């Protein structure tokens, strides 16, 4: 604060430091991303406490997990240490243990929404605020990272927009753990700041962001840390700090601290894996891997491209990134001269001119290096063509070339590139300068796409002769055989593409037409990315059962049958019929937050070994009441809820009649829901 004198009176004169301007720009960007989020998810904002984005599927399970986590946080605050000991022994799939570890634990998300839960006890509201904040935070994180790298605030806004509202993220709106990638750019930004400033506070911030990101999603716990570590090494290299032992020591300590904090939360998953053989078969993992043509397949609900770009639809295979990000990334990768960045004294990033590179070389060396460069480019092109068509045949009359293995031309292309650098000092200088600015993001983009192809890379559903790094990890690294969707590496690919696109936007921003070019780019991207209005409370009619209501309610307005359960003995064990049908199991799990009694029903990423047998035993109670009652008794059920309207024809009423005939006692009945005491059933 400076002061000035006007008519003898001391008057404060406001000044804006670079840091304050930087923070203000970030807040303005956040406001912009919030506005776009409201538009992109419309009309969700009109029903934050009652509506669920996209469909009543995995989102409903996530709400139950958030409520379970928050309820245990409340118990811990009241000094109940038992809440911590039994945290992973959730109340579903009774009598199985550690059932929370059958899926994501969502602890960071629960902590983030905990104040809202304390005030409202509404899991729907908590979920929706987390859902919306994932877009805003993803945008802000990518904004900070790309501003650090490009030195352009306007280009950084484009980078944040492209990451936060990428078509892939819009297609994944039913999966909060996939959307919860907002801490990735914060992690990279923190590491970048730490290496350039050597201030421990940036390292602490980066480590916390990495910890939160790793705990927010089991996929990102496996997928992202390797990329984060590679980014740190790249930053150390480009800033000449590879031999700085102090930085290496501090980074190592931070890595150990993150690992030690994560390890205790992995133990329940290890136990579940041992008890249930919780692994994914290679067939299942291949099914949920990306195909080469998945990147030419748009999200089906996107109005512009959804029905036009459908190269090869498959599960988890709508990965088309949009034309605008691709074009901007190409510009960012090709038009790179003059775009290095360096930290200023204030800690902000300012663009600096790149030194000219013109070492003198002999003509033979120039010719050989030029030949190697051309050969490398041709083999890279051959690799891409082989990936698209599975084989390349070139008939030149005197000779015939046939390529069916995409790994070989890729290796040859890299070999020629290395040889070119060995032969030419100018080539080495140019390649080094290129990799010092955006080369990491190109390599990381290729690596993420390659890994997304899974253990058996395919093109149009047919196997490719291409090496599979994911296959190696699946076979040899613990944990990698426990996740089923390698295609979700697309999130990391989207982040790298967004950074490259921000470099392209920075180049466009220097043109004379910059006043309107970037706003136009932003608008075009949103047109090709968003699917507005967003569907809410979607329900798919199940086979063999009545379609459930396209609404779920907050616990305070739960159906009366669940309030009746809450009035029963606290040690009661509940079974809800139908059991084994996902839509109704999800509702049984969700509404258990009103009473927290153990329930036989469950829905998750894995199922306990006994569940299939239980589903079979309870599948036709009117015809096989003896088998059903024996199964209920063996599972420990004391209360049974029959949702008569969930069954077709008279099966629901006949189920209730069969239980009564076997000695079950009516306790409550309303709107087609009947609660039975089955302790005396025989």
N, C-alpha and C positions, 0 to 999 in steps of 0.2 A: 504494500500500500504506500503510495506516494502522497504528499500533501502539497497543496498550492495555496497562495494567499490572494483573496479577492476582497477588496475594500476592508482590509485589516482583519478579515475573518478566515480562520483555518478551514479549508474545504478539502475533503478527501477526493483524490483523483484516482479512479480505478485503473489498474493496469492488468493485462492478461499475460501471464507467463506462458511459455510453450506447454508446460504441463497442464495448466488450466484449460488452454485451448484444446489440447488433446483429449482431456476428460470430457469437455463439453461436446466435442465432435462424436465421442463414443455414446454419450447420452442421446444425442440427436439421432444417431444411427439406430440405437435401441428403440426409440420412439417410432422410427420408420418401420422397423421390423415388427413391432407390435401392431401397427396399423395393417401391415400386409398380412400378419397372422390372423387378425380378426376377419379380414376379407377372405383369406384362403380357407378358413374353417367355418365360414358363415353357413348356417345360422346357429352354430354351437353357442356363441356368446349369449344368445337369448335364453338359453336353458342350462347354464353352467352347473346348477345343482340337481338337474333331473335327466338331462340327455347325455347319451354316450356317442362319441364320434365313431363313424363308420358302422360297426356292427356290435352285437351283444355276444361276442366270442371271447377271445383272449383278454379283452379289456376288462371283462367282468371278473375273471380270475385275478387280474392285477389289482383291482379294487379290494378284493378280499385280502390279498397279501398286504396291501397298504394298511388296511384296518387292523390286521393281525399285528404288524410291526408297531403301529401307533399305539395299540392297546398295551403292548408289552413295554413300550417306552413310558407310558403313563404309570404302569406298575413299578418300573424301575425308579421313577421320580418319587414314588411313594415309599421307596425303600424295600420293595419286594425283590430280593435277590433271586428267588425261585423263578422269576420271569425270565431271567437270563439263562438259567440252566435248562429250562424247557422251551427255549425260543424256537428251535427247529422241530420240536414235536408238535406240529400243527394239528388241528382238530379234524382233518379230513383223512379219508382212507383208513379209518379205525379198523383194526388195532395196529396198523403199521406204524413204525417209528420214523422220525426224522422226515416227515412228509413235506415240510417246507422246502427241503433240499431236492425235491423232485422237480423244482422249477427255479426261477430267479427269486432271490430274497428281497430285492428292491429296498435295501436298507437306506442308501443315500437318498432315494426319492422320498421315502417315508420321513426321514429327518427334514428334508426340504419342505414337505407339506405339513409337518407336525403342528405348527401353530394354527393352521386352518382346521386341522382335525380336532384340536382341543376346543376351538370355538364353535365348531358345527357338528362334529361327529358324523360327517357326511362324506363317505368314501367317493361318491360320484363327483362332488365338488373338488375334492383333493386331486382326483385323477385328472379332471379337466384342466385344472390350473397347472399341473405338471405337464400335461400334454401341450398346452399353449406355450408354456415357458420354454419347452424344449426347442421350439422354433426361434423364439426371441434370443435365447442364450446361444444357440448355434450360430445365429447371425452375428451377434456381438463378438463371439470368440473368433470367428473367421475374419471379421472386420479388423480386429486388433492384430491378428497374425498377418494378414495381407497388407495392412498399413505398415507394419514393421518391415515387411519385405520389399514393398514397392515405393514407399514414401509418399503415396498418393491417397488422400482421404476419399476422394470420389471413386477411385478404382477400388479401394478397400470396401466401400459400401456395396459395390457390385459383387465382389468376392464373397461377402457375407450373405448377400441375397441368394447367390447361386448355391451356396452350401445349405443354407437354412431351408430353402424351398425347392430343392432339387426334386425332379420327378420321382426318383427312387424313394425319397422320404415321404412324399405324398402317397405313394403306393403302399407304404408301410405304416399307415396311420392306425392300424389295429394293434401294433406291437410297440408298446412304450419302451421296452428294453432296446429295440432297434433305433427308435427315435432318440434315445438318450445318449447321443454321440456328441453332445454340445461341449463336453470337456476336452475333446481331442484338440481343437485349435487353441484352447486356453493352455493346454499342456505344452504344445509346440511354441506358443508365444512366450510362455514363461521361461522355457529353456533358452530361447533365442536371446531374451533380455539378460538372462543370467550370464551367458557366455560373453556377451558384448560388454556388460557392465561389471561382471564378477561380484555382484552384490548377492549375498546369501538369501535375502528376502525373495528374490526372483526364483531361486532354486527351491525354496520352501513352497512358494506358490505353485510352481510347476509340479512338484512332487505331490502336493495335495490334489491338484487337478488330475494327475495320473491315478492316484489312489481312488478318487471318487469315480473316475471313468471306469476303472477296472472293476469296481464293486457295483456299478450301475447295470452291467450286462455281462453275462458269462461269455458271450461271443467276443466282446471287446477286451475282456480279460485275457483271452488267448490271442486275439488278432492284433491289437493295437500296440502293446509294449515293445514289440520288435521294431515297429516303424518309429516309435518314439526314441528308442535307443539309437537307431540308425540316424535319425535327425540330429541327435546330440553330437554324434561323431562328425557328421557333416558340418555342423556349426563350428565345432572345434577346429576342423580342417580349414574351413574357408576363412576363419578369423585368426589362423596361425597359432592356435592354442593346444595343438595335439600333444605337445611335450610339457604342458603345464601340469605338474604333479599335484599341485594344490587343487586345481579344478577337478582332476580325476579322483582325488581322495574325497572331496565333498560330494561329487556325483555318486561315487560308490556308496557312501554313507546314506545318501538319500534313497538310492535304490534298495539298500538293505532295510531301511526303515519302512518303505512301502511294502516290501515283501513280508516283513514281520507282521505288519498290520493286516495284511490280506490272509496270511496263512491260517489263523484260527477259523476263519469263515469258510475255508476250503475243507476242513476236516469232516464236517457232516456230509459233504458231497462225496468224499472218498469212502465214507462208511456206507452210504447208499449205493455207491458203485459196487462195493464188495458184496452187499446183501442182495441186490437186485440184478446184478450184471448190467448195470446202467450204461450200456454202450449202444451206439447206432451202427447198424449193419452197413457194409459198404454199398449195398443196393440202395438203402434209404438215403445215404449221403450223396450218392451220385444223382438220385432223383431230385434232390434239392440243391444241386450245384448249378452254376450258370453254364449255359451253352454259349459258344462264340456268338451265335445269332440272338442271344438274349439281349445283347447290347444294341440290337436293331429291333427290339420289341418294346413298344410303349405301353404304359399303364392303360388298361382297357377303359377306365372311366374318364380319362383325359379327353376333353372335347375336341382338341385340334388334331392330335396324333393317335388317339386311342384306337381308332378303327382304320387308320391309314398305314401305320408302321407296326405291323404284326408279323415279323419275320419268323418267329418260332415260339409261340406261347407255351409256357410250362410253369409248374410251381416255382415260386421265387425267381421267375425268369423275366420280369418286366423291368429291364435295366436301361432302357434308352435314356441317355442323359439330357437330350434336347439339343437342338441345332446351335442355339446361341452359346452355351458353354463350350461346345466343341470348337466352334469358329473362333471364339475369343482365346481358347487355350492354344489353338494352332498359331494365332497371331503372337501370343505370349511366348511360345516356344521358338518361333522363327525370328521375329523382330526383337532381338534381345540386346543389341549393342547399345551401350550408353545407359544401361539400367542396373548398375550395382548400387548398393545402399551402404550407408555407414552411419553409426550413431553420432549425434551431435553432443555438445557438452551438457545439454539439458537432459539427455537421455532419449530425445525424440529421434526419429529416423529421417534423414534427408537424402535425396538422390544425389549421387556424385557421378561425374563423367568417368567413363572407362578409358584407361590409357590405351593409346594406339599400339598395335602389335605389328611390327614389320621387320623381324629379323631376316638378315640376308642368308640365302641358301643357294647351293649350286643347282644347275638345271636338272641334272640326273635325279637328285633327291626330290626336287619339286615334282618331276614327272612320276617318280615312284610313289610319292605320297598322294599325288592326284589319282593315280591308278588305284591305289588302295582305298581311297575315299569313294571312288565310283563303284568299285567292287563291293564295298561294304553297303552302300546304298542299294545296289541291285539285290544283294542277298537279303537285306531287310525287307525289300518289296516282295521277294520270293517267299519269305516267311509269312508275310501277311496274306498273300494270295493262297498259300498252302493252308493256312488256318481257315480261310473262307471256303475253299473248294476241296480241301483234303488232299489234293495232289496237283502238281504243276507239270505239264508236258510241253516241251519246247522242241519243235522239229525244224532244224535249220538246214536240212538237206544232207550236208556232210556229217552231221552228228545230231543226236537226239538226247535231250536232257529230260529226265523224269524225276521229280521230287515228291516223295510221299511222307517223309519224316520232317516235320516242322522244326524239330530241335536242331538238326544238322545245319540248315541254312542260317539259323539264328546264331549258332556257335561260330560259323564261318564269318558272318557279318561282324560279330564282335571281334574276332581275330584280326580281320582286315582293319578295323578301326584302331585296335591297339597297335598294329604294325605301322599304320599311318602316323600315329603319335610318336612311335619310336624313331621313325625316319625323319620327321619334320619338327623342328623347334617351333615353327609358326603354328603348325597343327596342334602341338602340345599346348602352346600358349592359348590358342583359341578354345580348345576343348576345356582347358582348366578354367578359363574365364567363364565359359558357358556353364560348367558345373558349379561354379562358385555363386551363380545367381539362381538358376532354376533347374539345373540338371537333376538334383535330388528328387524334385517333384515329378519329373518325367519317369525316372527309374522307379519311384515308389508307385506311380500310377500303373505302370506296366506290371509291377510285382503284384499289386492288389488285384488287378484284372486276372492275371495268371492264376493266383491262388483261388480266386472265386470260381474257377473252372472245376475245382474239386479234385478227387483222386483219379478220375478218369475223364480227362478233357474231351469234349465232344463238339462236333459241328453238325447242326441240324439233326441232333440225336444220334449221330454215328461217331464211334470212337476216333480220336485223332492220334496220330503218331507224334505225341508231344510229351516231353518229360513233365512229371507232375510233382512239384514241390509239396503240394498239399498231401499227396499220397504218402510221401515220406513222413510228414508230420503225423498223419493219421496212423501210420504203422508203428512209429517209434517214440512219439512224445506223449506222455500221459495227459489225458484230458481231451485231446483232439478227436478221439473217437467217441466222445460223449455229446458233441454238438452235431446237428444234422444239416445245417444250411450254409455251406461255403459261399453261396451267392451273396451272403451278407458282408463279404469283403467289399462289396460295392460301395458301402458307406465310406471306407477309406479311399477308394478310387474317386468318389465324388469330392471328397475334401481336397485331394491332390489336383483334380481337374479344376476346382474352384480357385485354387491358388494360381495355377497357370493362367486361368481366365482373367484373374485380377491383373497379372502382368500385361495381358492383351488389352484390358481396359485402360491401364495406365498409359499404354502407347496411344490408344485412341484419344485419351484425354488431352494429349499434347497437340492434337490436330486443331485447325482453326475452327472447326465446327463443334468444338467440345461442349458448347453451351447446351446443345440438345442431343448430342450423340449418345451419351451415357444414360440419360433419362429414357431415350427411345429404346436402347438396349435392354434396360431394366423392364420396361413395359412389355416388350416382345418376349422376354424370357418368362414373365409371369403368365402371359397368354398361353404359351406352350407348356407350362408346367402345372398350373393349378387346375383343379377339378371342382369348380364352384357351380351350384351349392354343394357342400359336403353332405353326404348321407349321414344320418344319425339314427341310432336305434335299429339298425338293420337286422333282420331275422330271416334265415333261410328255412323253408318248410322241411322238417325232418321226415325221413321215410318211416312209415309205420306208426307215427304218432301225430297228434294234433299240433298245429303250429303254436308255439308259446307266445304269450303276449309280447308285443314289441315295446316293452317298457320294463325297467326295473326301478325300484324305489329306494330312497334313502332309508336307513334302519328305522327312523322314527315313523315312517309311513309303510313299513313292511306289511305284507298280508297278515291277517289276524292269526293264521295258523302258527306263525313263528312266535308271536307273543304268547300264544298258549303253550308252546314248548318252553319258553323262558320261565313259565310259572311251575314247571315240573321240577322233579328232584335234580339237583345240580350234577349228580353223577349219572344221569340218564345218558344213553347212547341212542342216536337217532338214525333211522334208515328212511330215505325218501324214495317213493316209487312213482314213476319209473326210475330204475337205477341202471346206469350204463349208457343212457342216451345223453350225449354231450350237452345239448342245450338245457336239459332239465338238471343234469348234474351241476352245471355251472350255477344255476339258480339256487340249488341246495347248498352249494359251497358259499355263495355270496351271502345269502340270507342267514347263514349260521352266525354272522356277526351280531345278530340280535339276541342270541342266547349262548353262544360259544360252547355248546355241548358237542362232544365228539360225534361225528357223522360217518356212516359207512360210505357215503358217496364221495366222489373226488374227481378232479380234473386237473391235469398237469402235463408236463413234458414227458414224464415217465409214470408208469403205473406199477403198484406192488404186485408180486406174483399171484396173490390170492384173488385179485380183483376180477380177473376173467372168469374164474370159477363161480364167484359170487354173482356176477351178472347173469351167467347161464342159469344158476339155481333160481333166481328171482325173475326170470324172463317170462314165465307163464304160470303164475300162481293159481289161477282158476283151475287149470288142468293138473297141476302138480303141487298142491298145497303142502303135502308132507315134506317134499324136498325143500320148499321155500322156508317153512318154519324151522326145519333142522338147520338150514344155512344161517338164518337170522339168529338162532340160539348160539350156534358155533361162533358167529362173529361178535356176539355180546350185545346185540341190539335189545333195547328195552322199550323203545318207542318207534312206531312206524307211521309215516305220513303217506297216505294214498292220495295223489292228485288225480282224482277220477276224470277230470276234464282233459287231462293230458293224453289219455288213451282214446283210441278210436272205438266206435260202436259201443258195446256195453262192457268192454273189458275192464274199465275202471271200476264200475259198480260190482262186477263179478269178483274182482280182486278183493274189494272190501268185504263182500259176502263170504268169500272163502276164508278170510282171516277171522271173521266173527265165528264162523262155524268151527274153527280150530281153537276158539277160546279167547281171542283178542277182545279187549274191552274198549268201547268208544269213550274217548275223553273229550273230544271237541270236533265240531263239524261246521264249516261255513264255506259257501261259494264253491262247492265241489271238492274241498280239501277236508280229509278226515284224519284225525289223530287217534291212534290206537295204542293201548298199553298191551304189549305182547309178552309180558313176563310170565303170564299163566297160560300162554298158548301151548298146545301140545300137538 
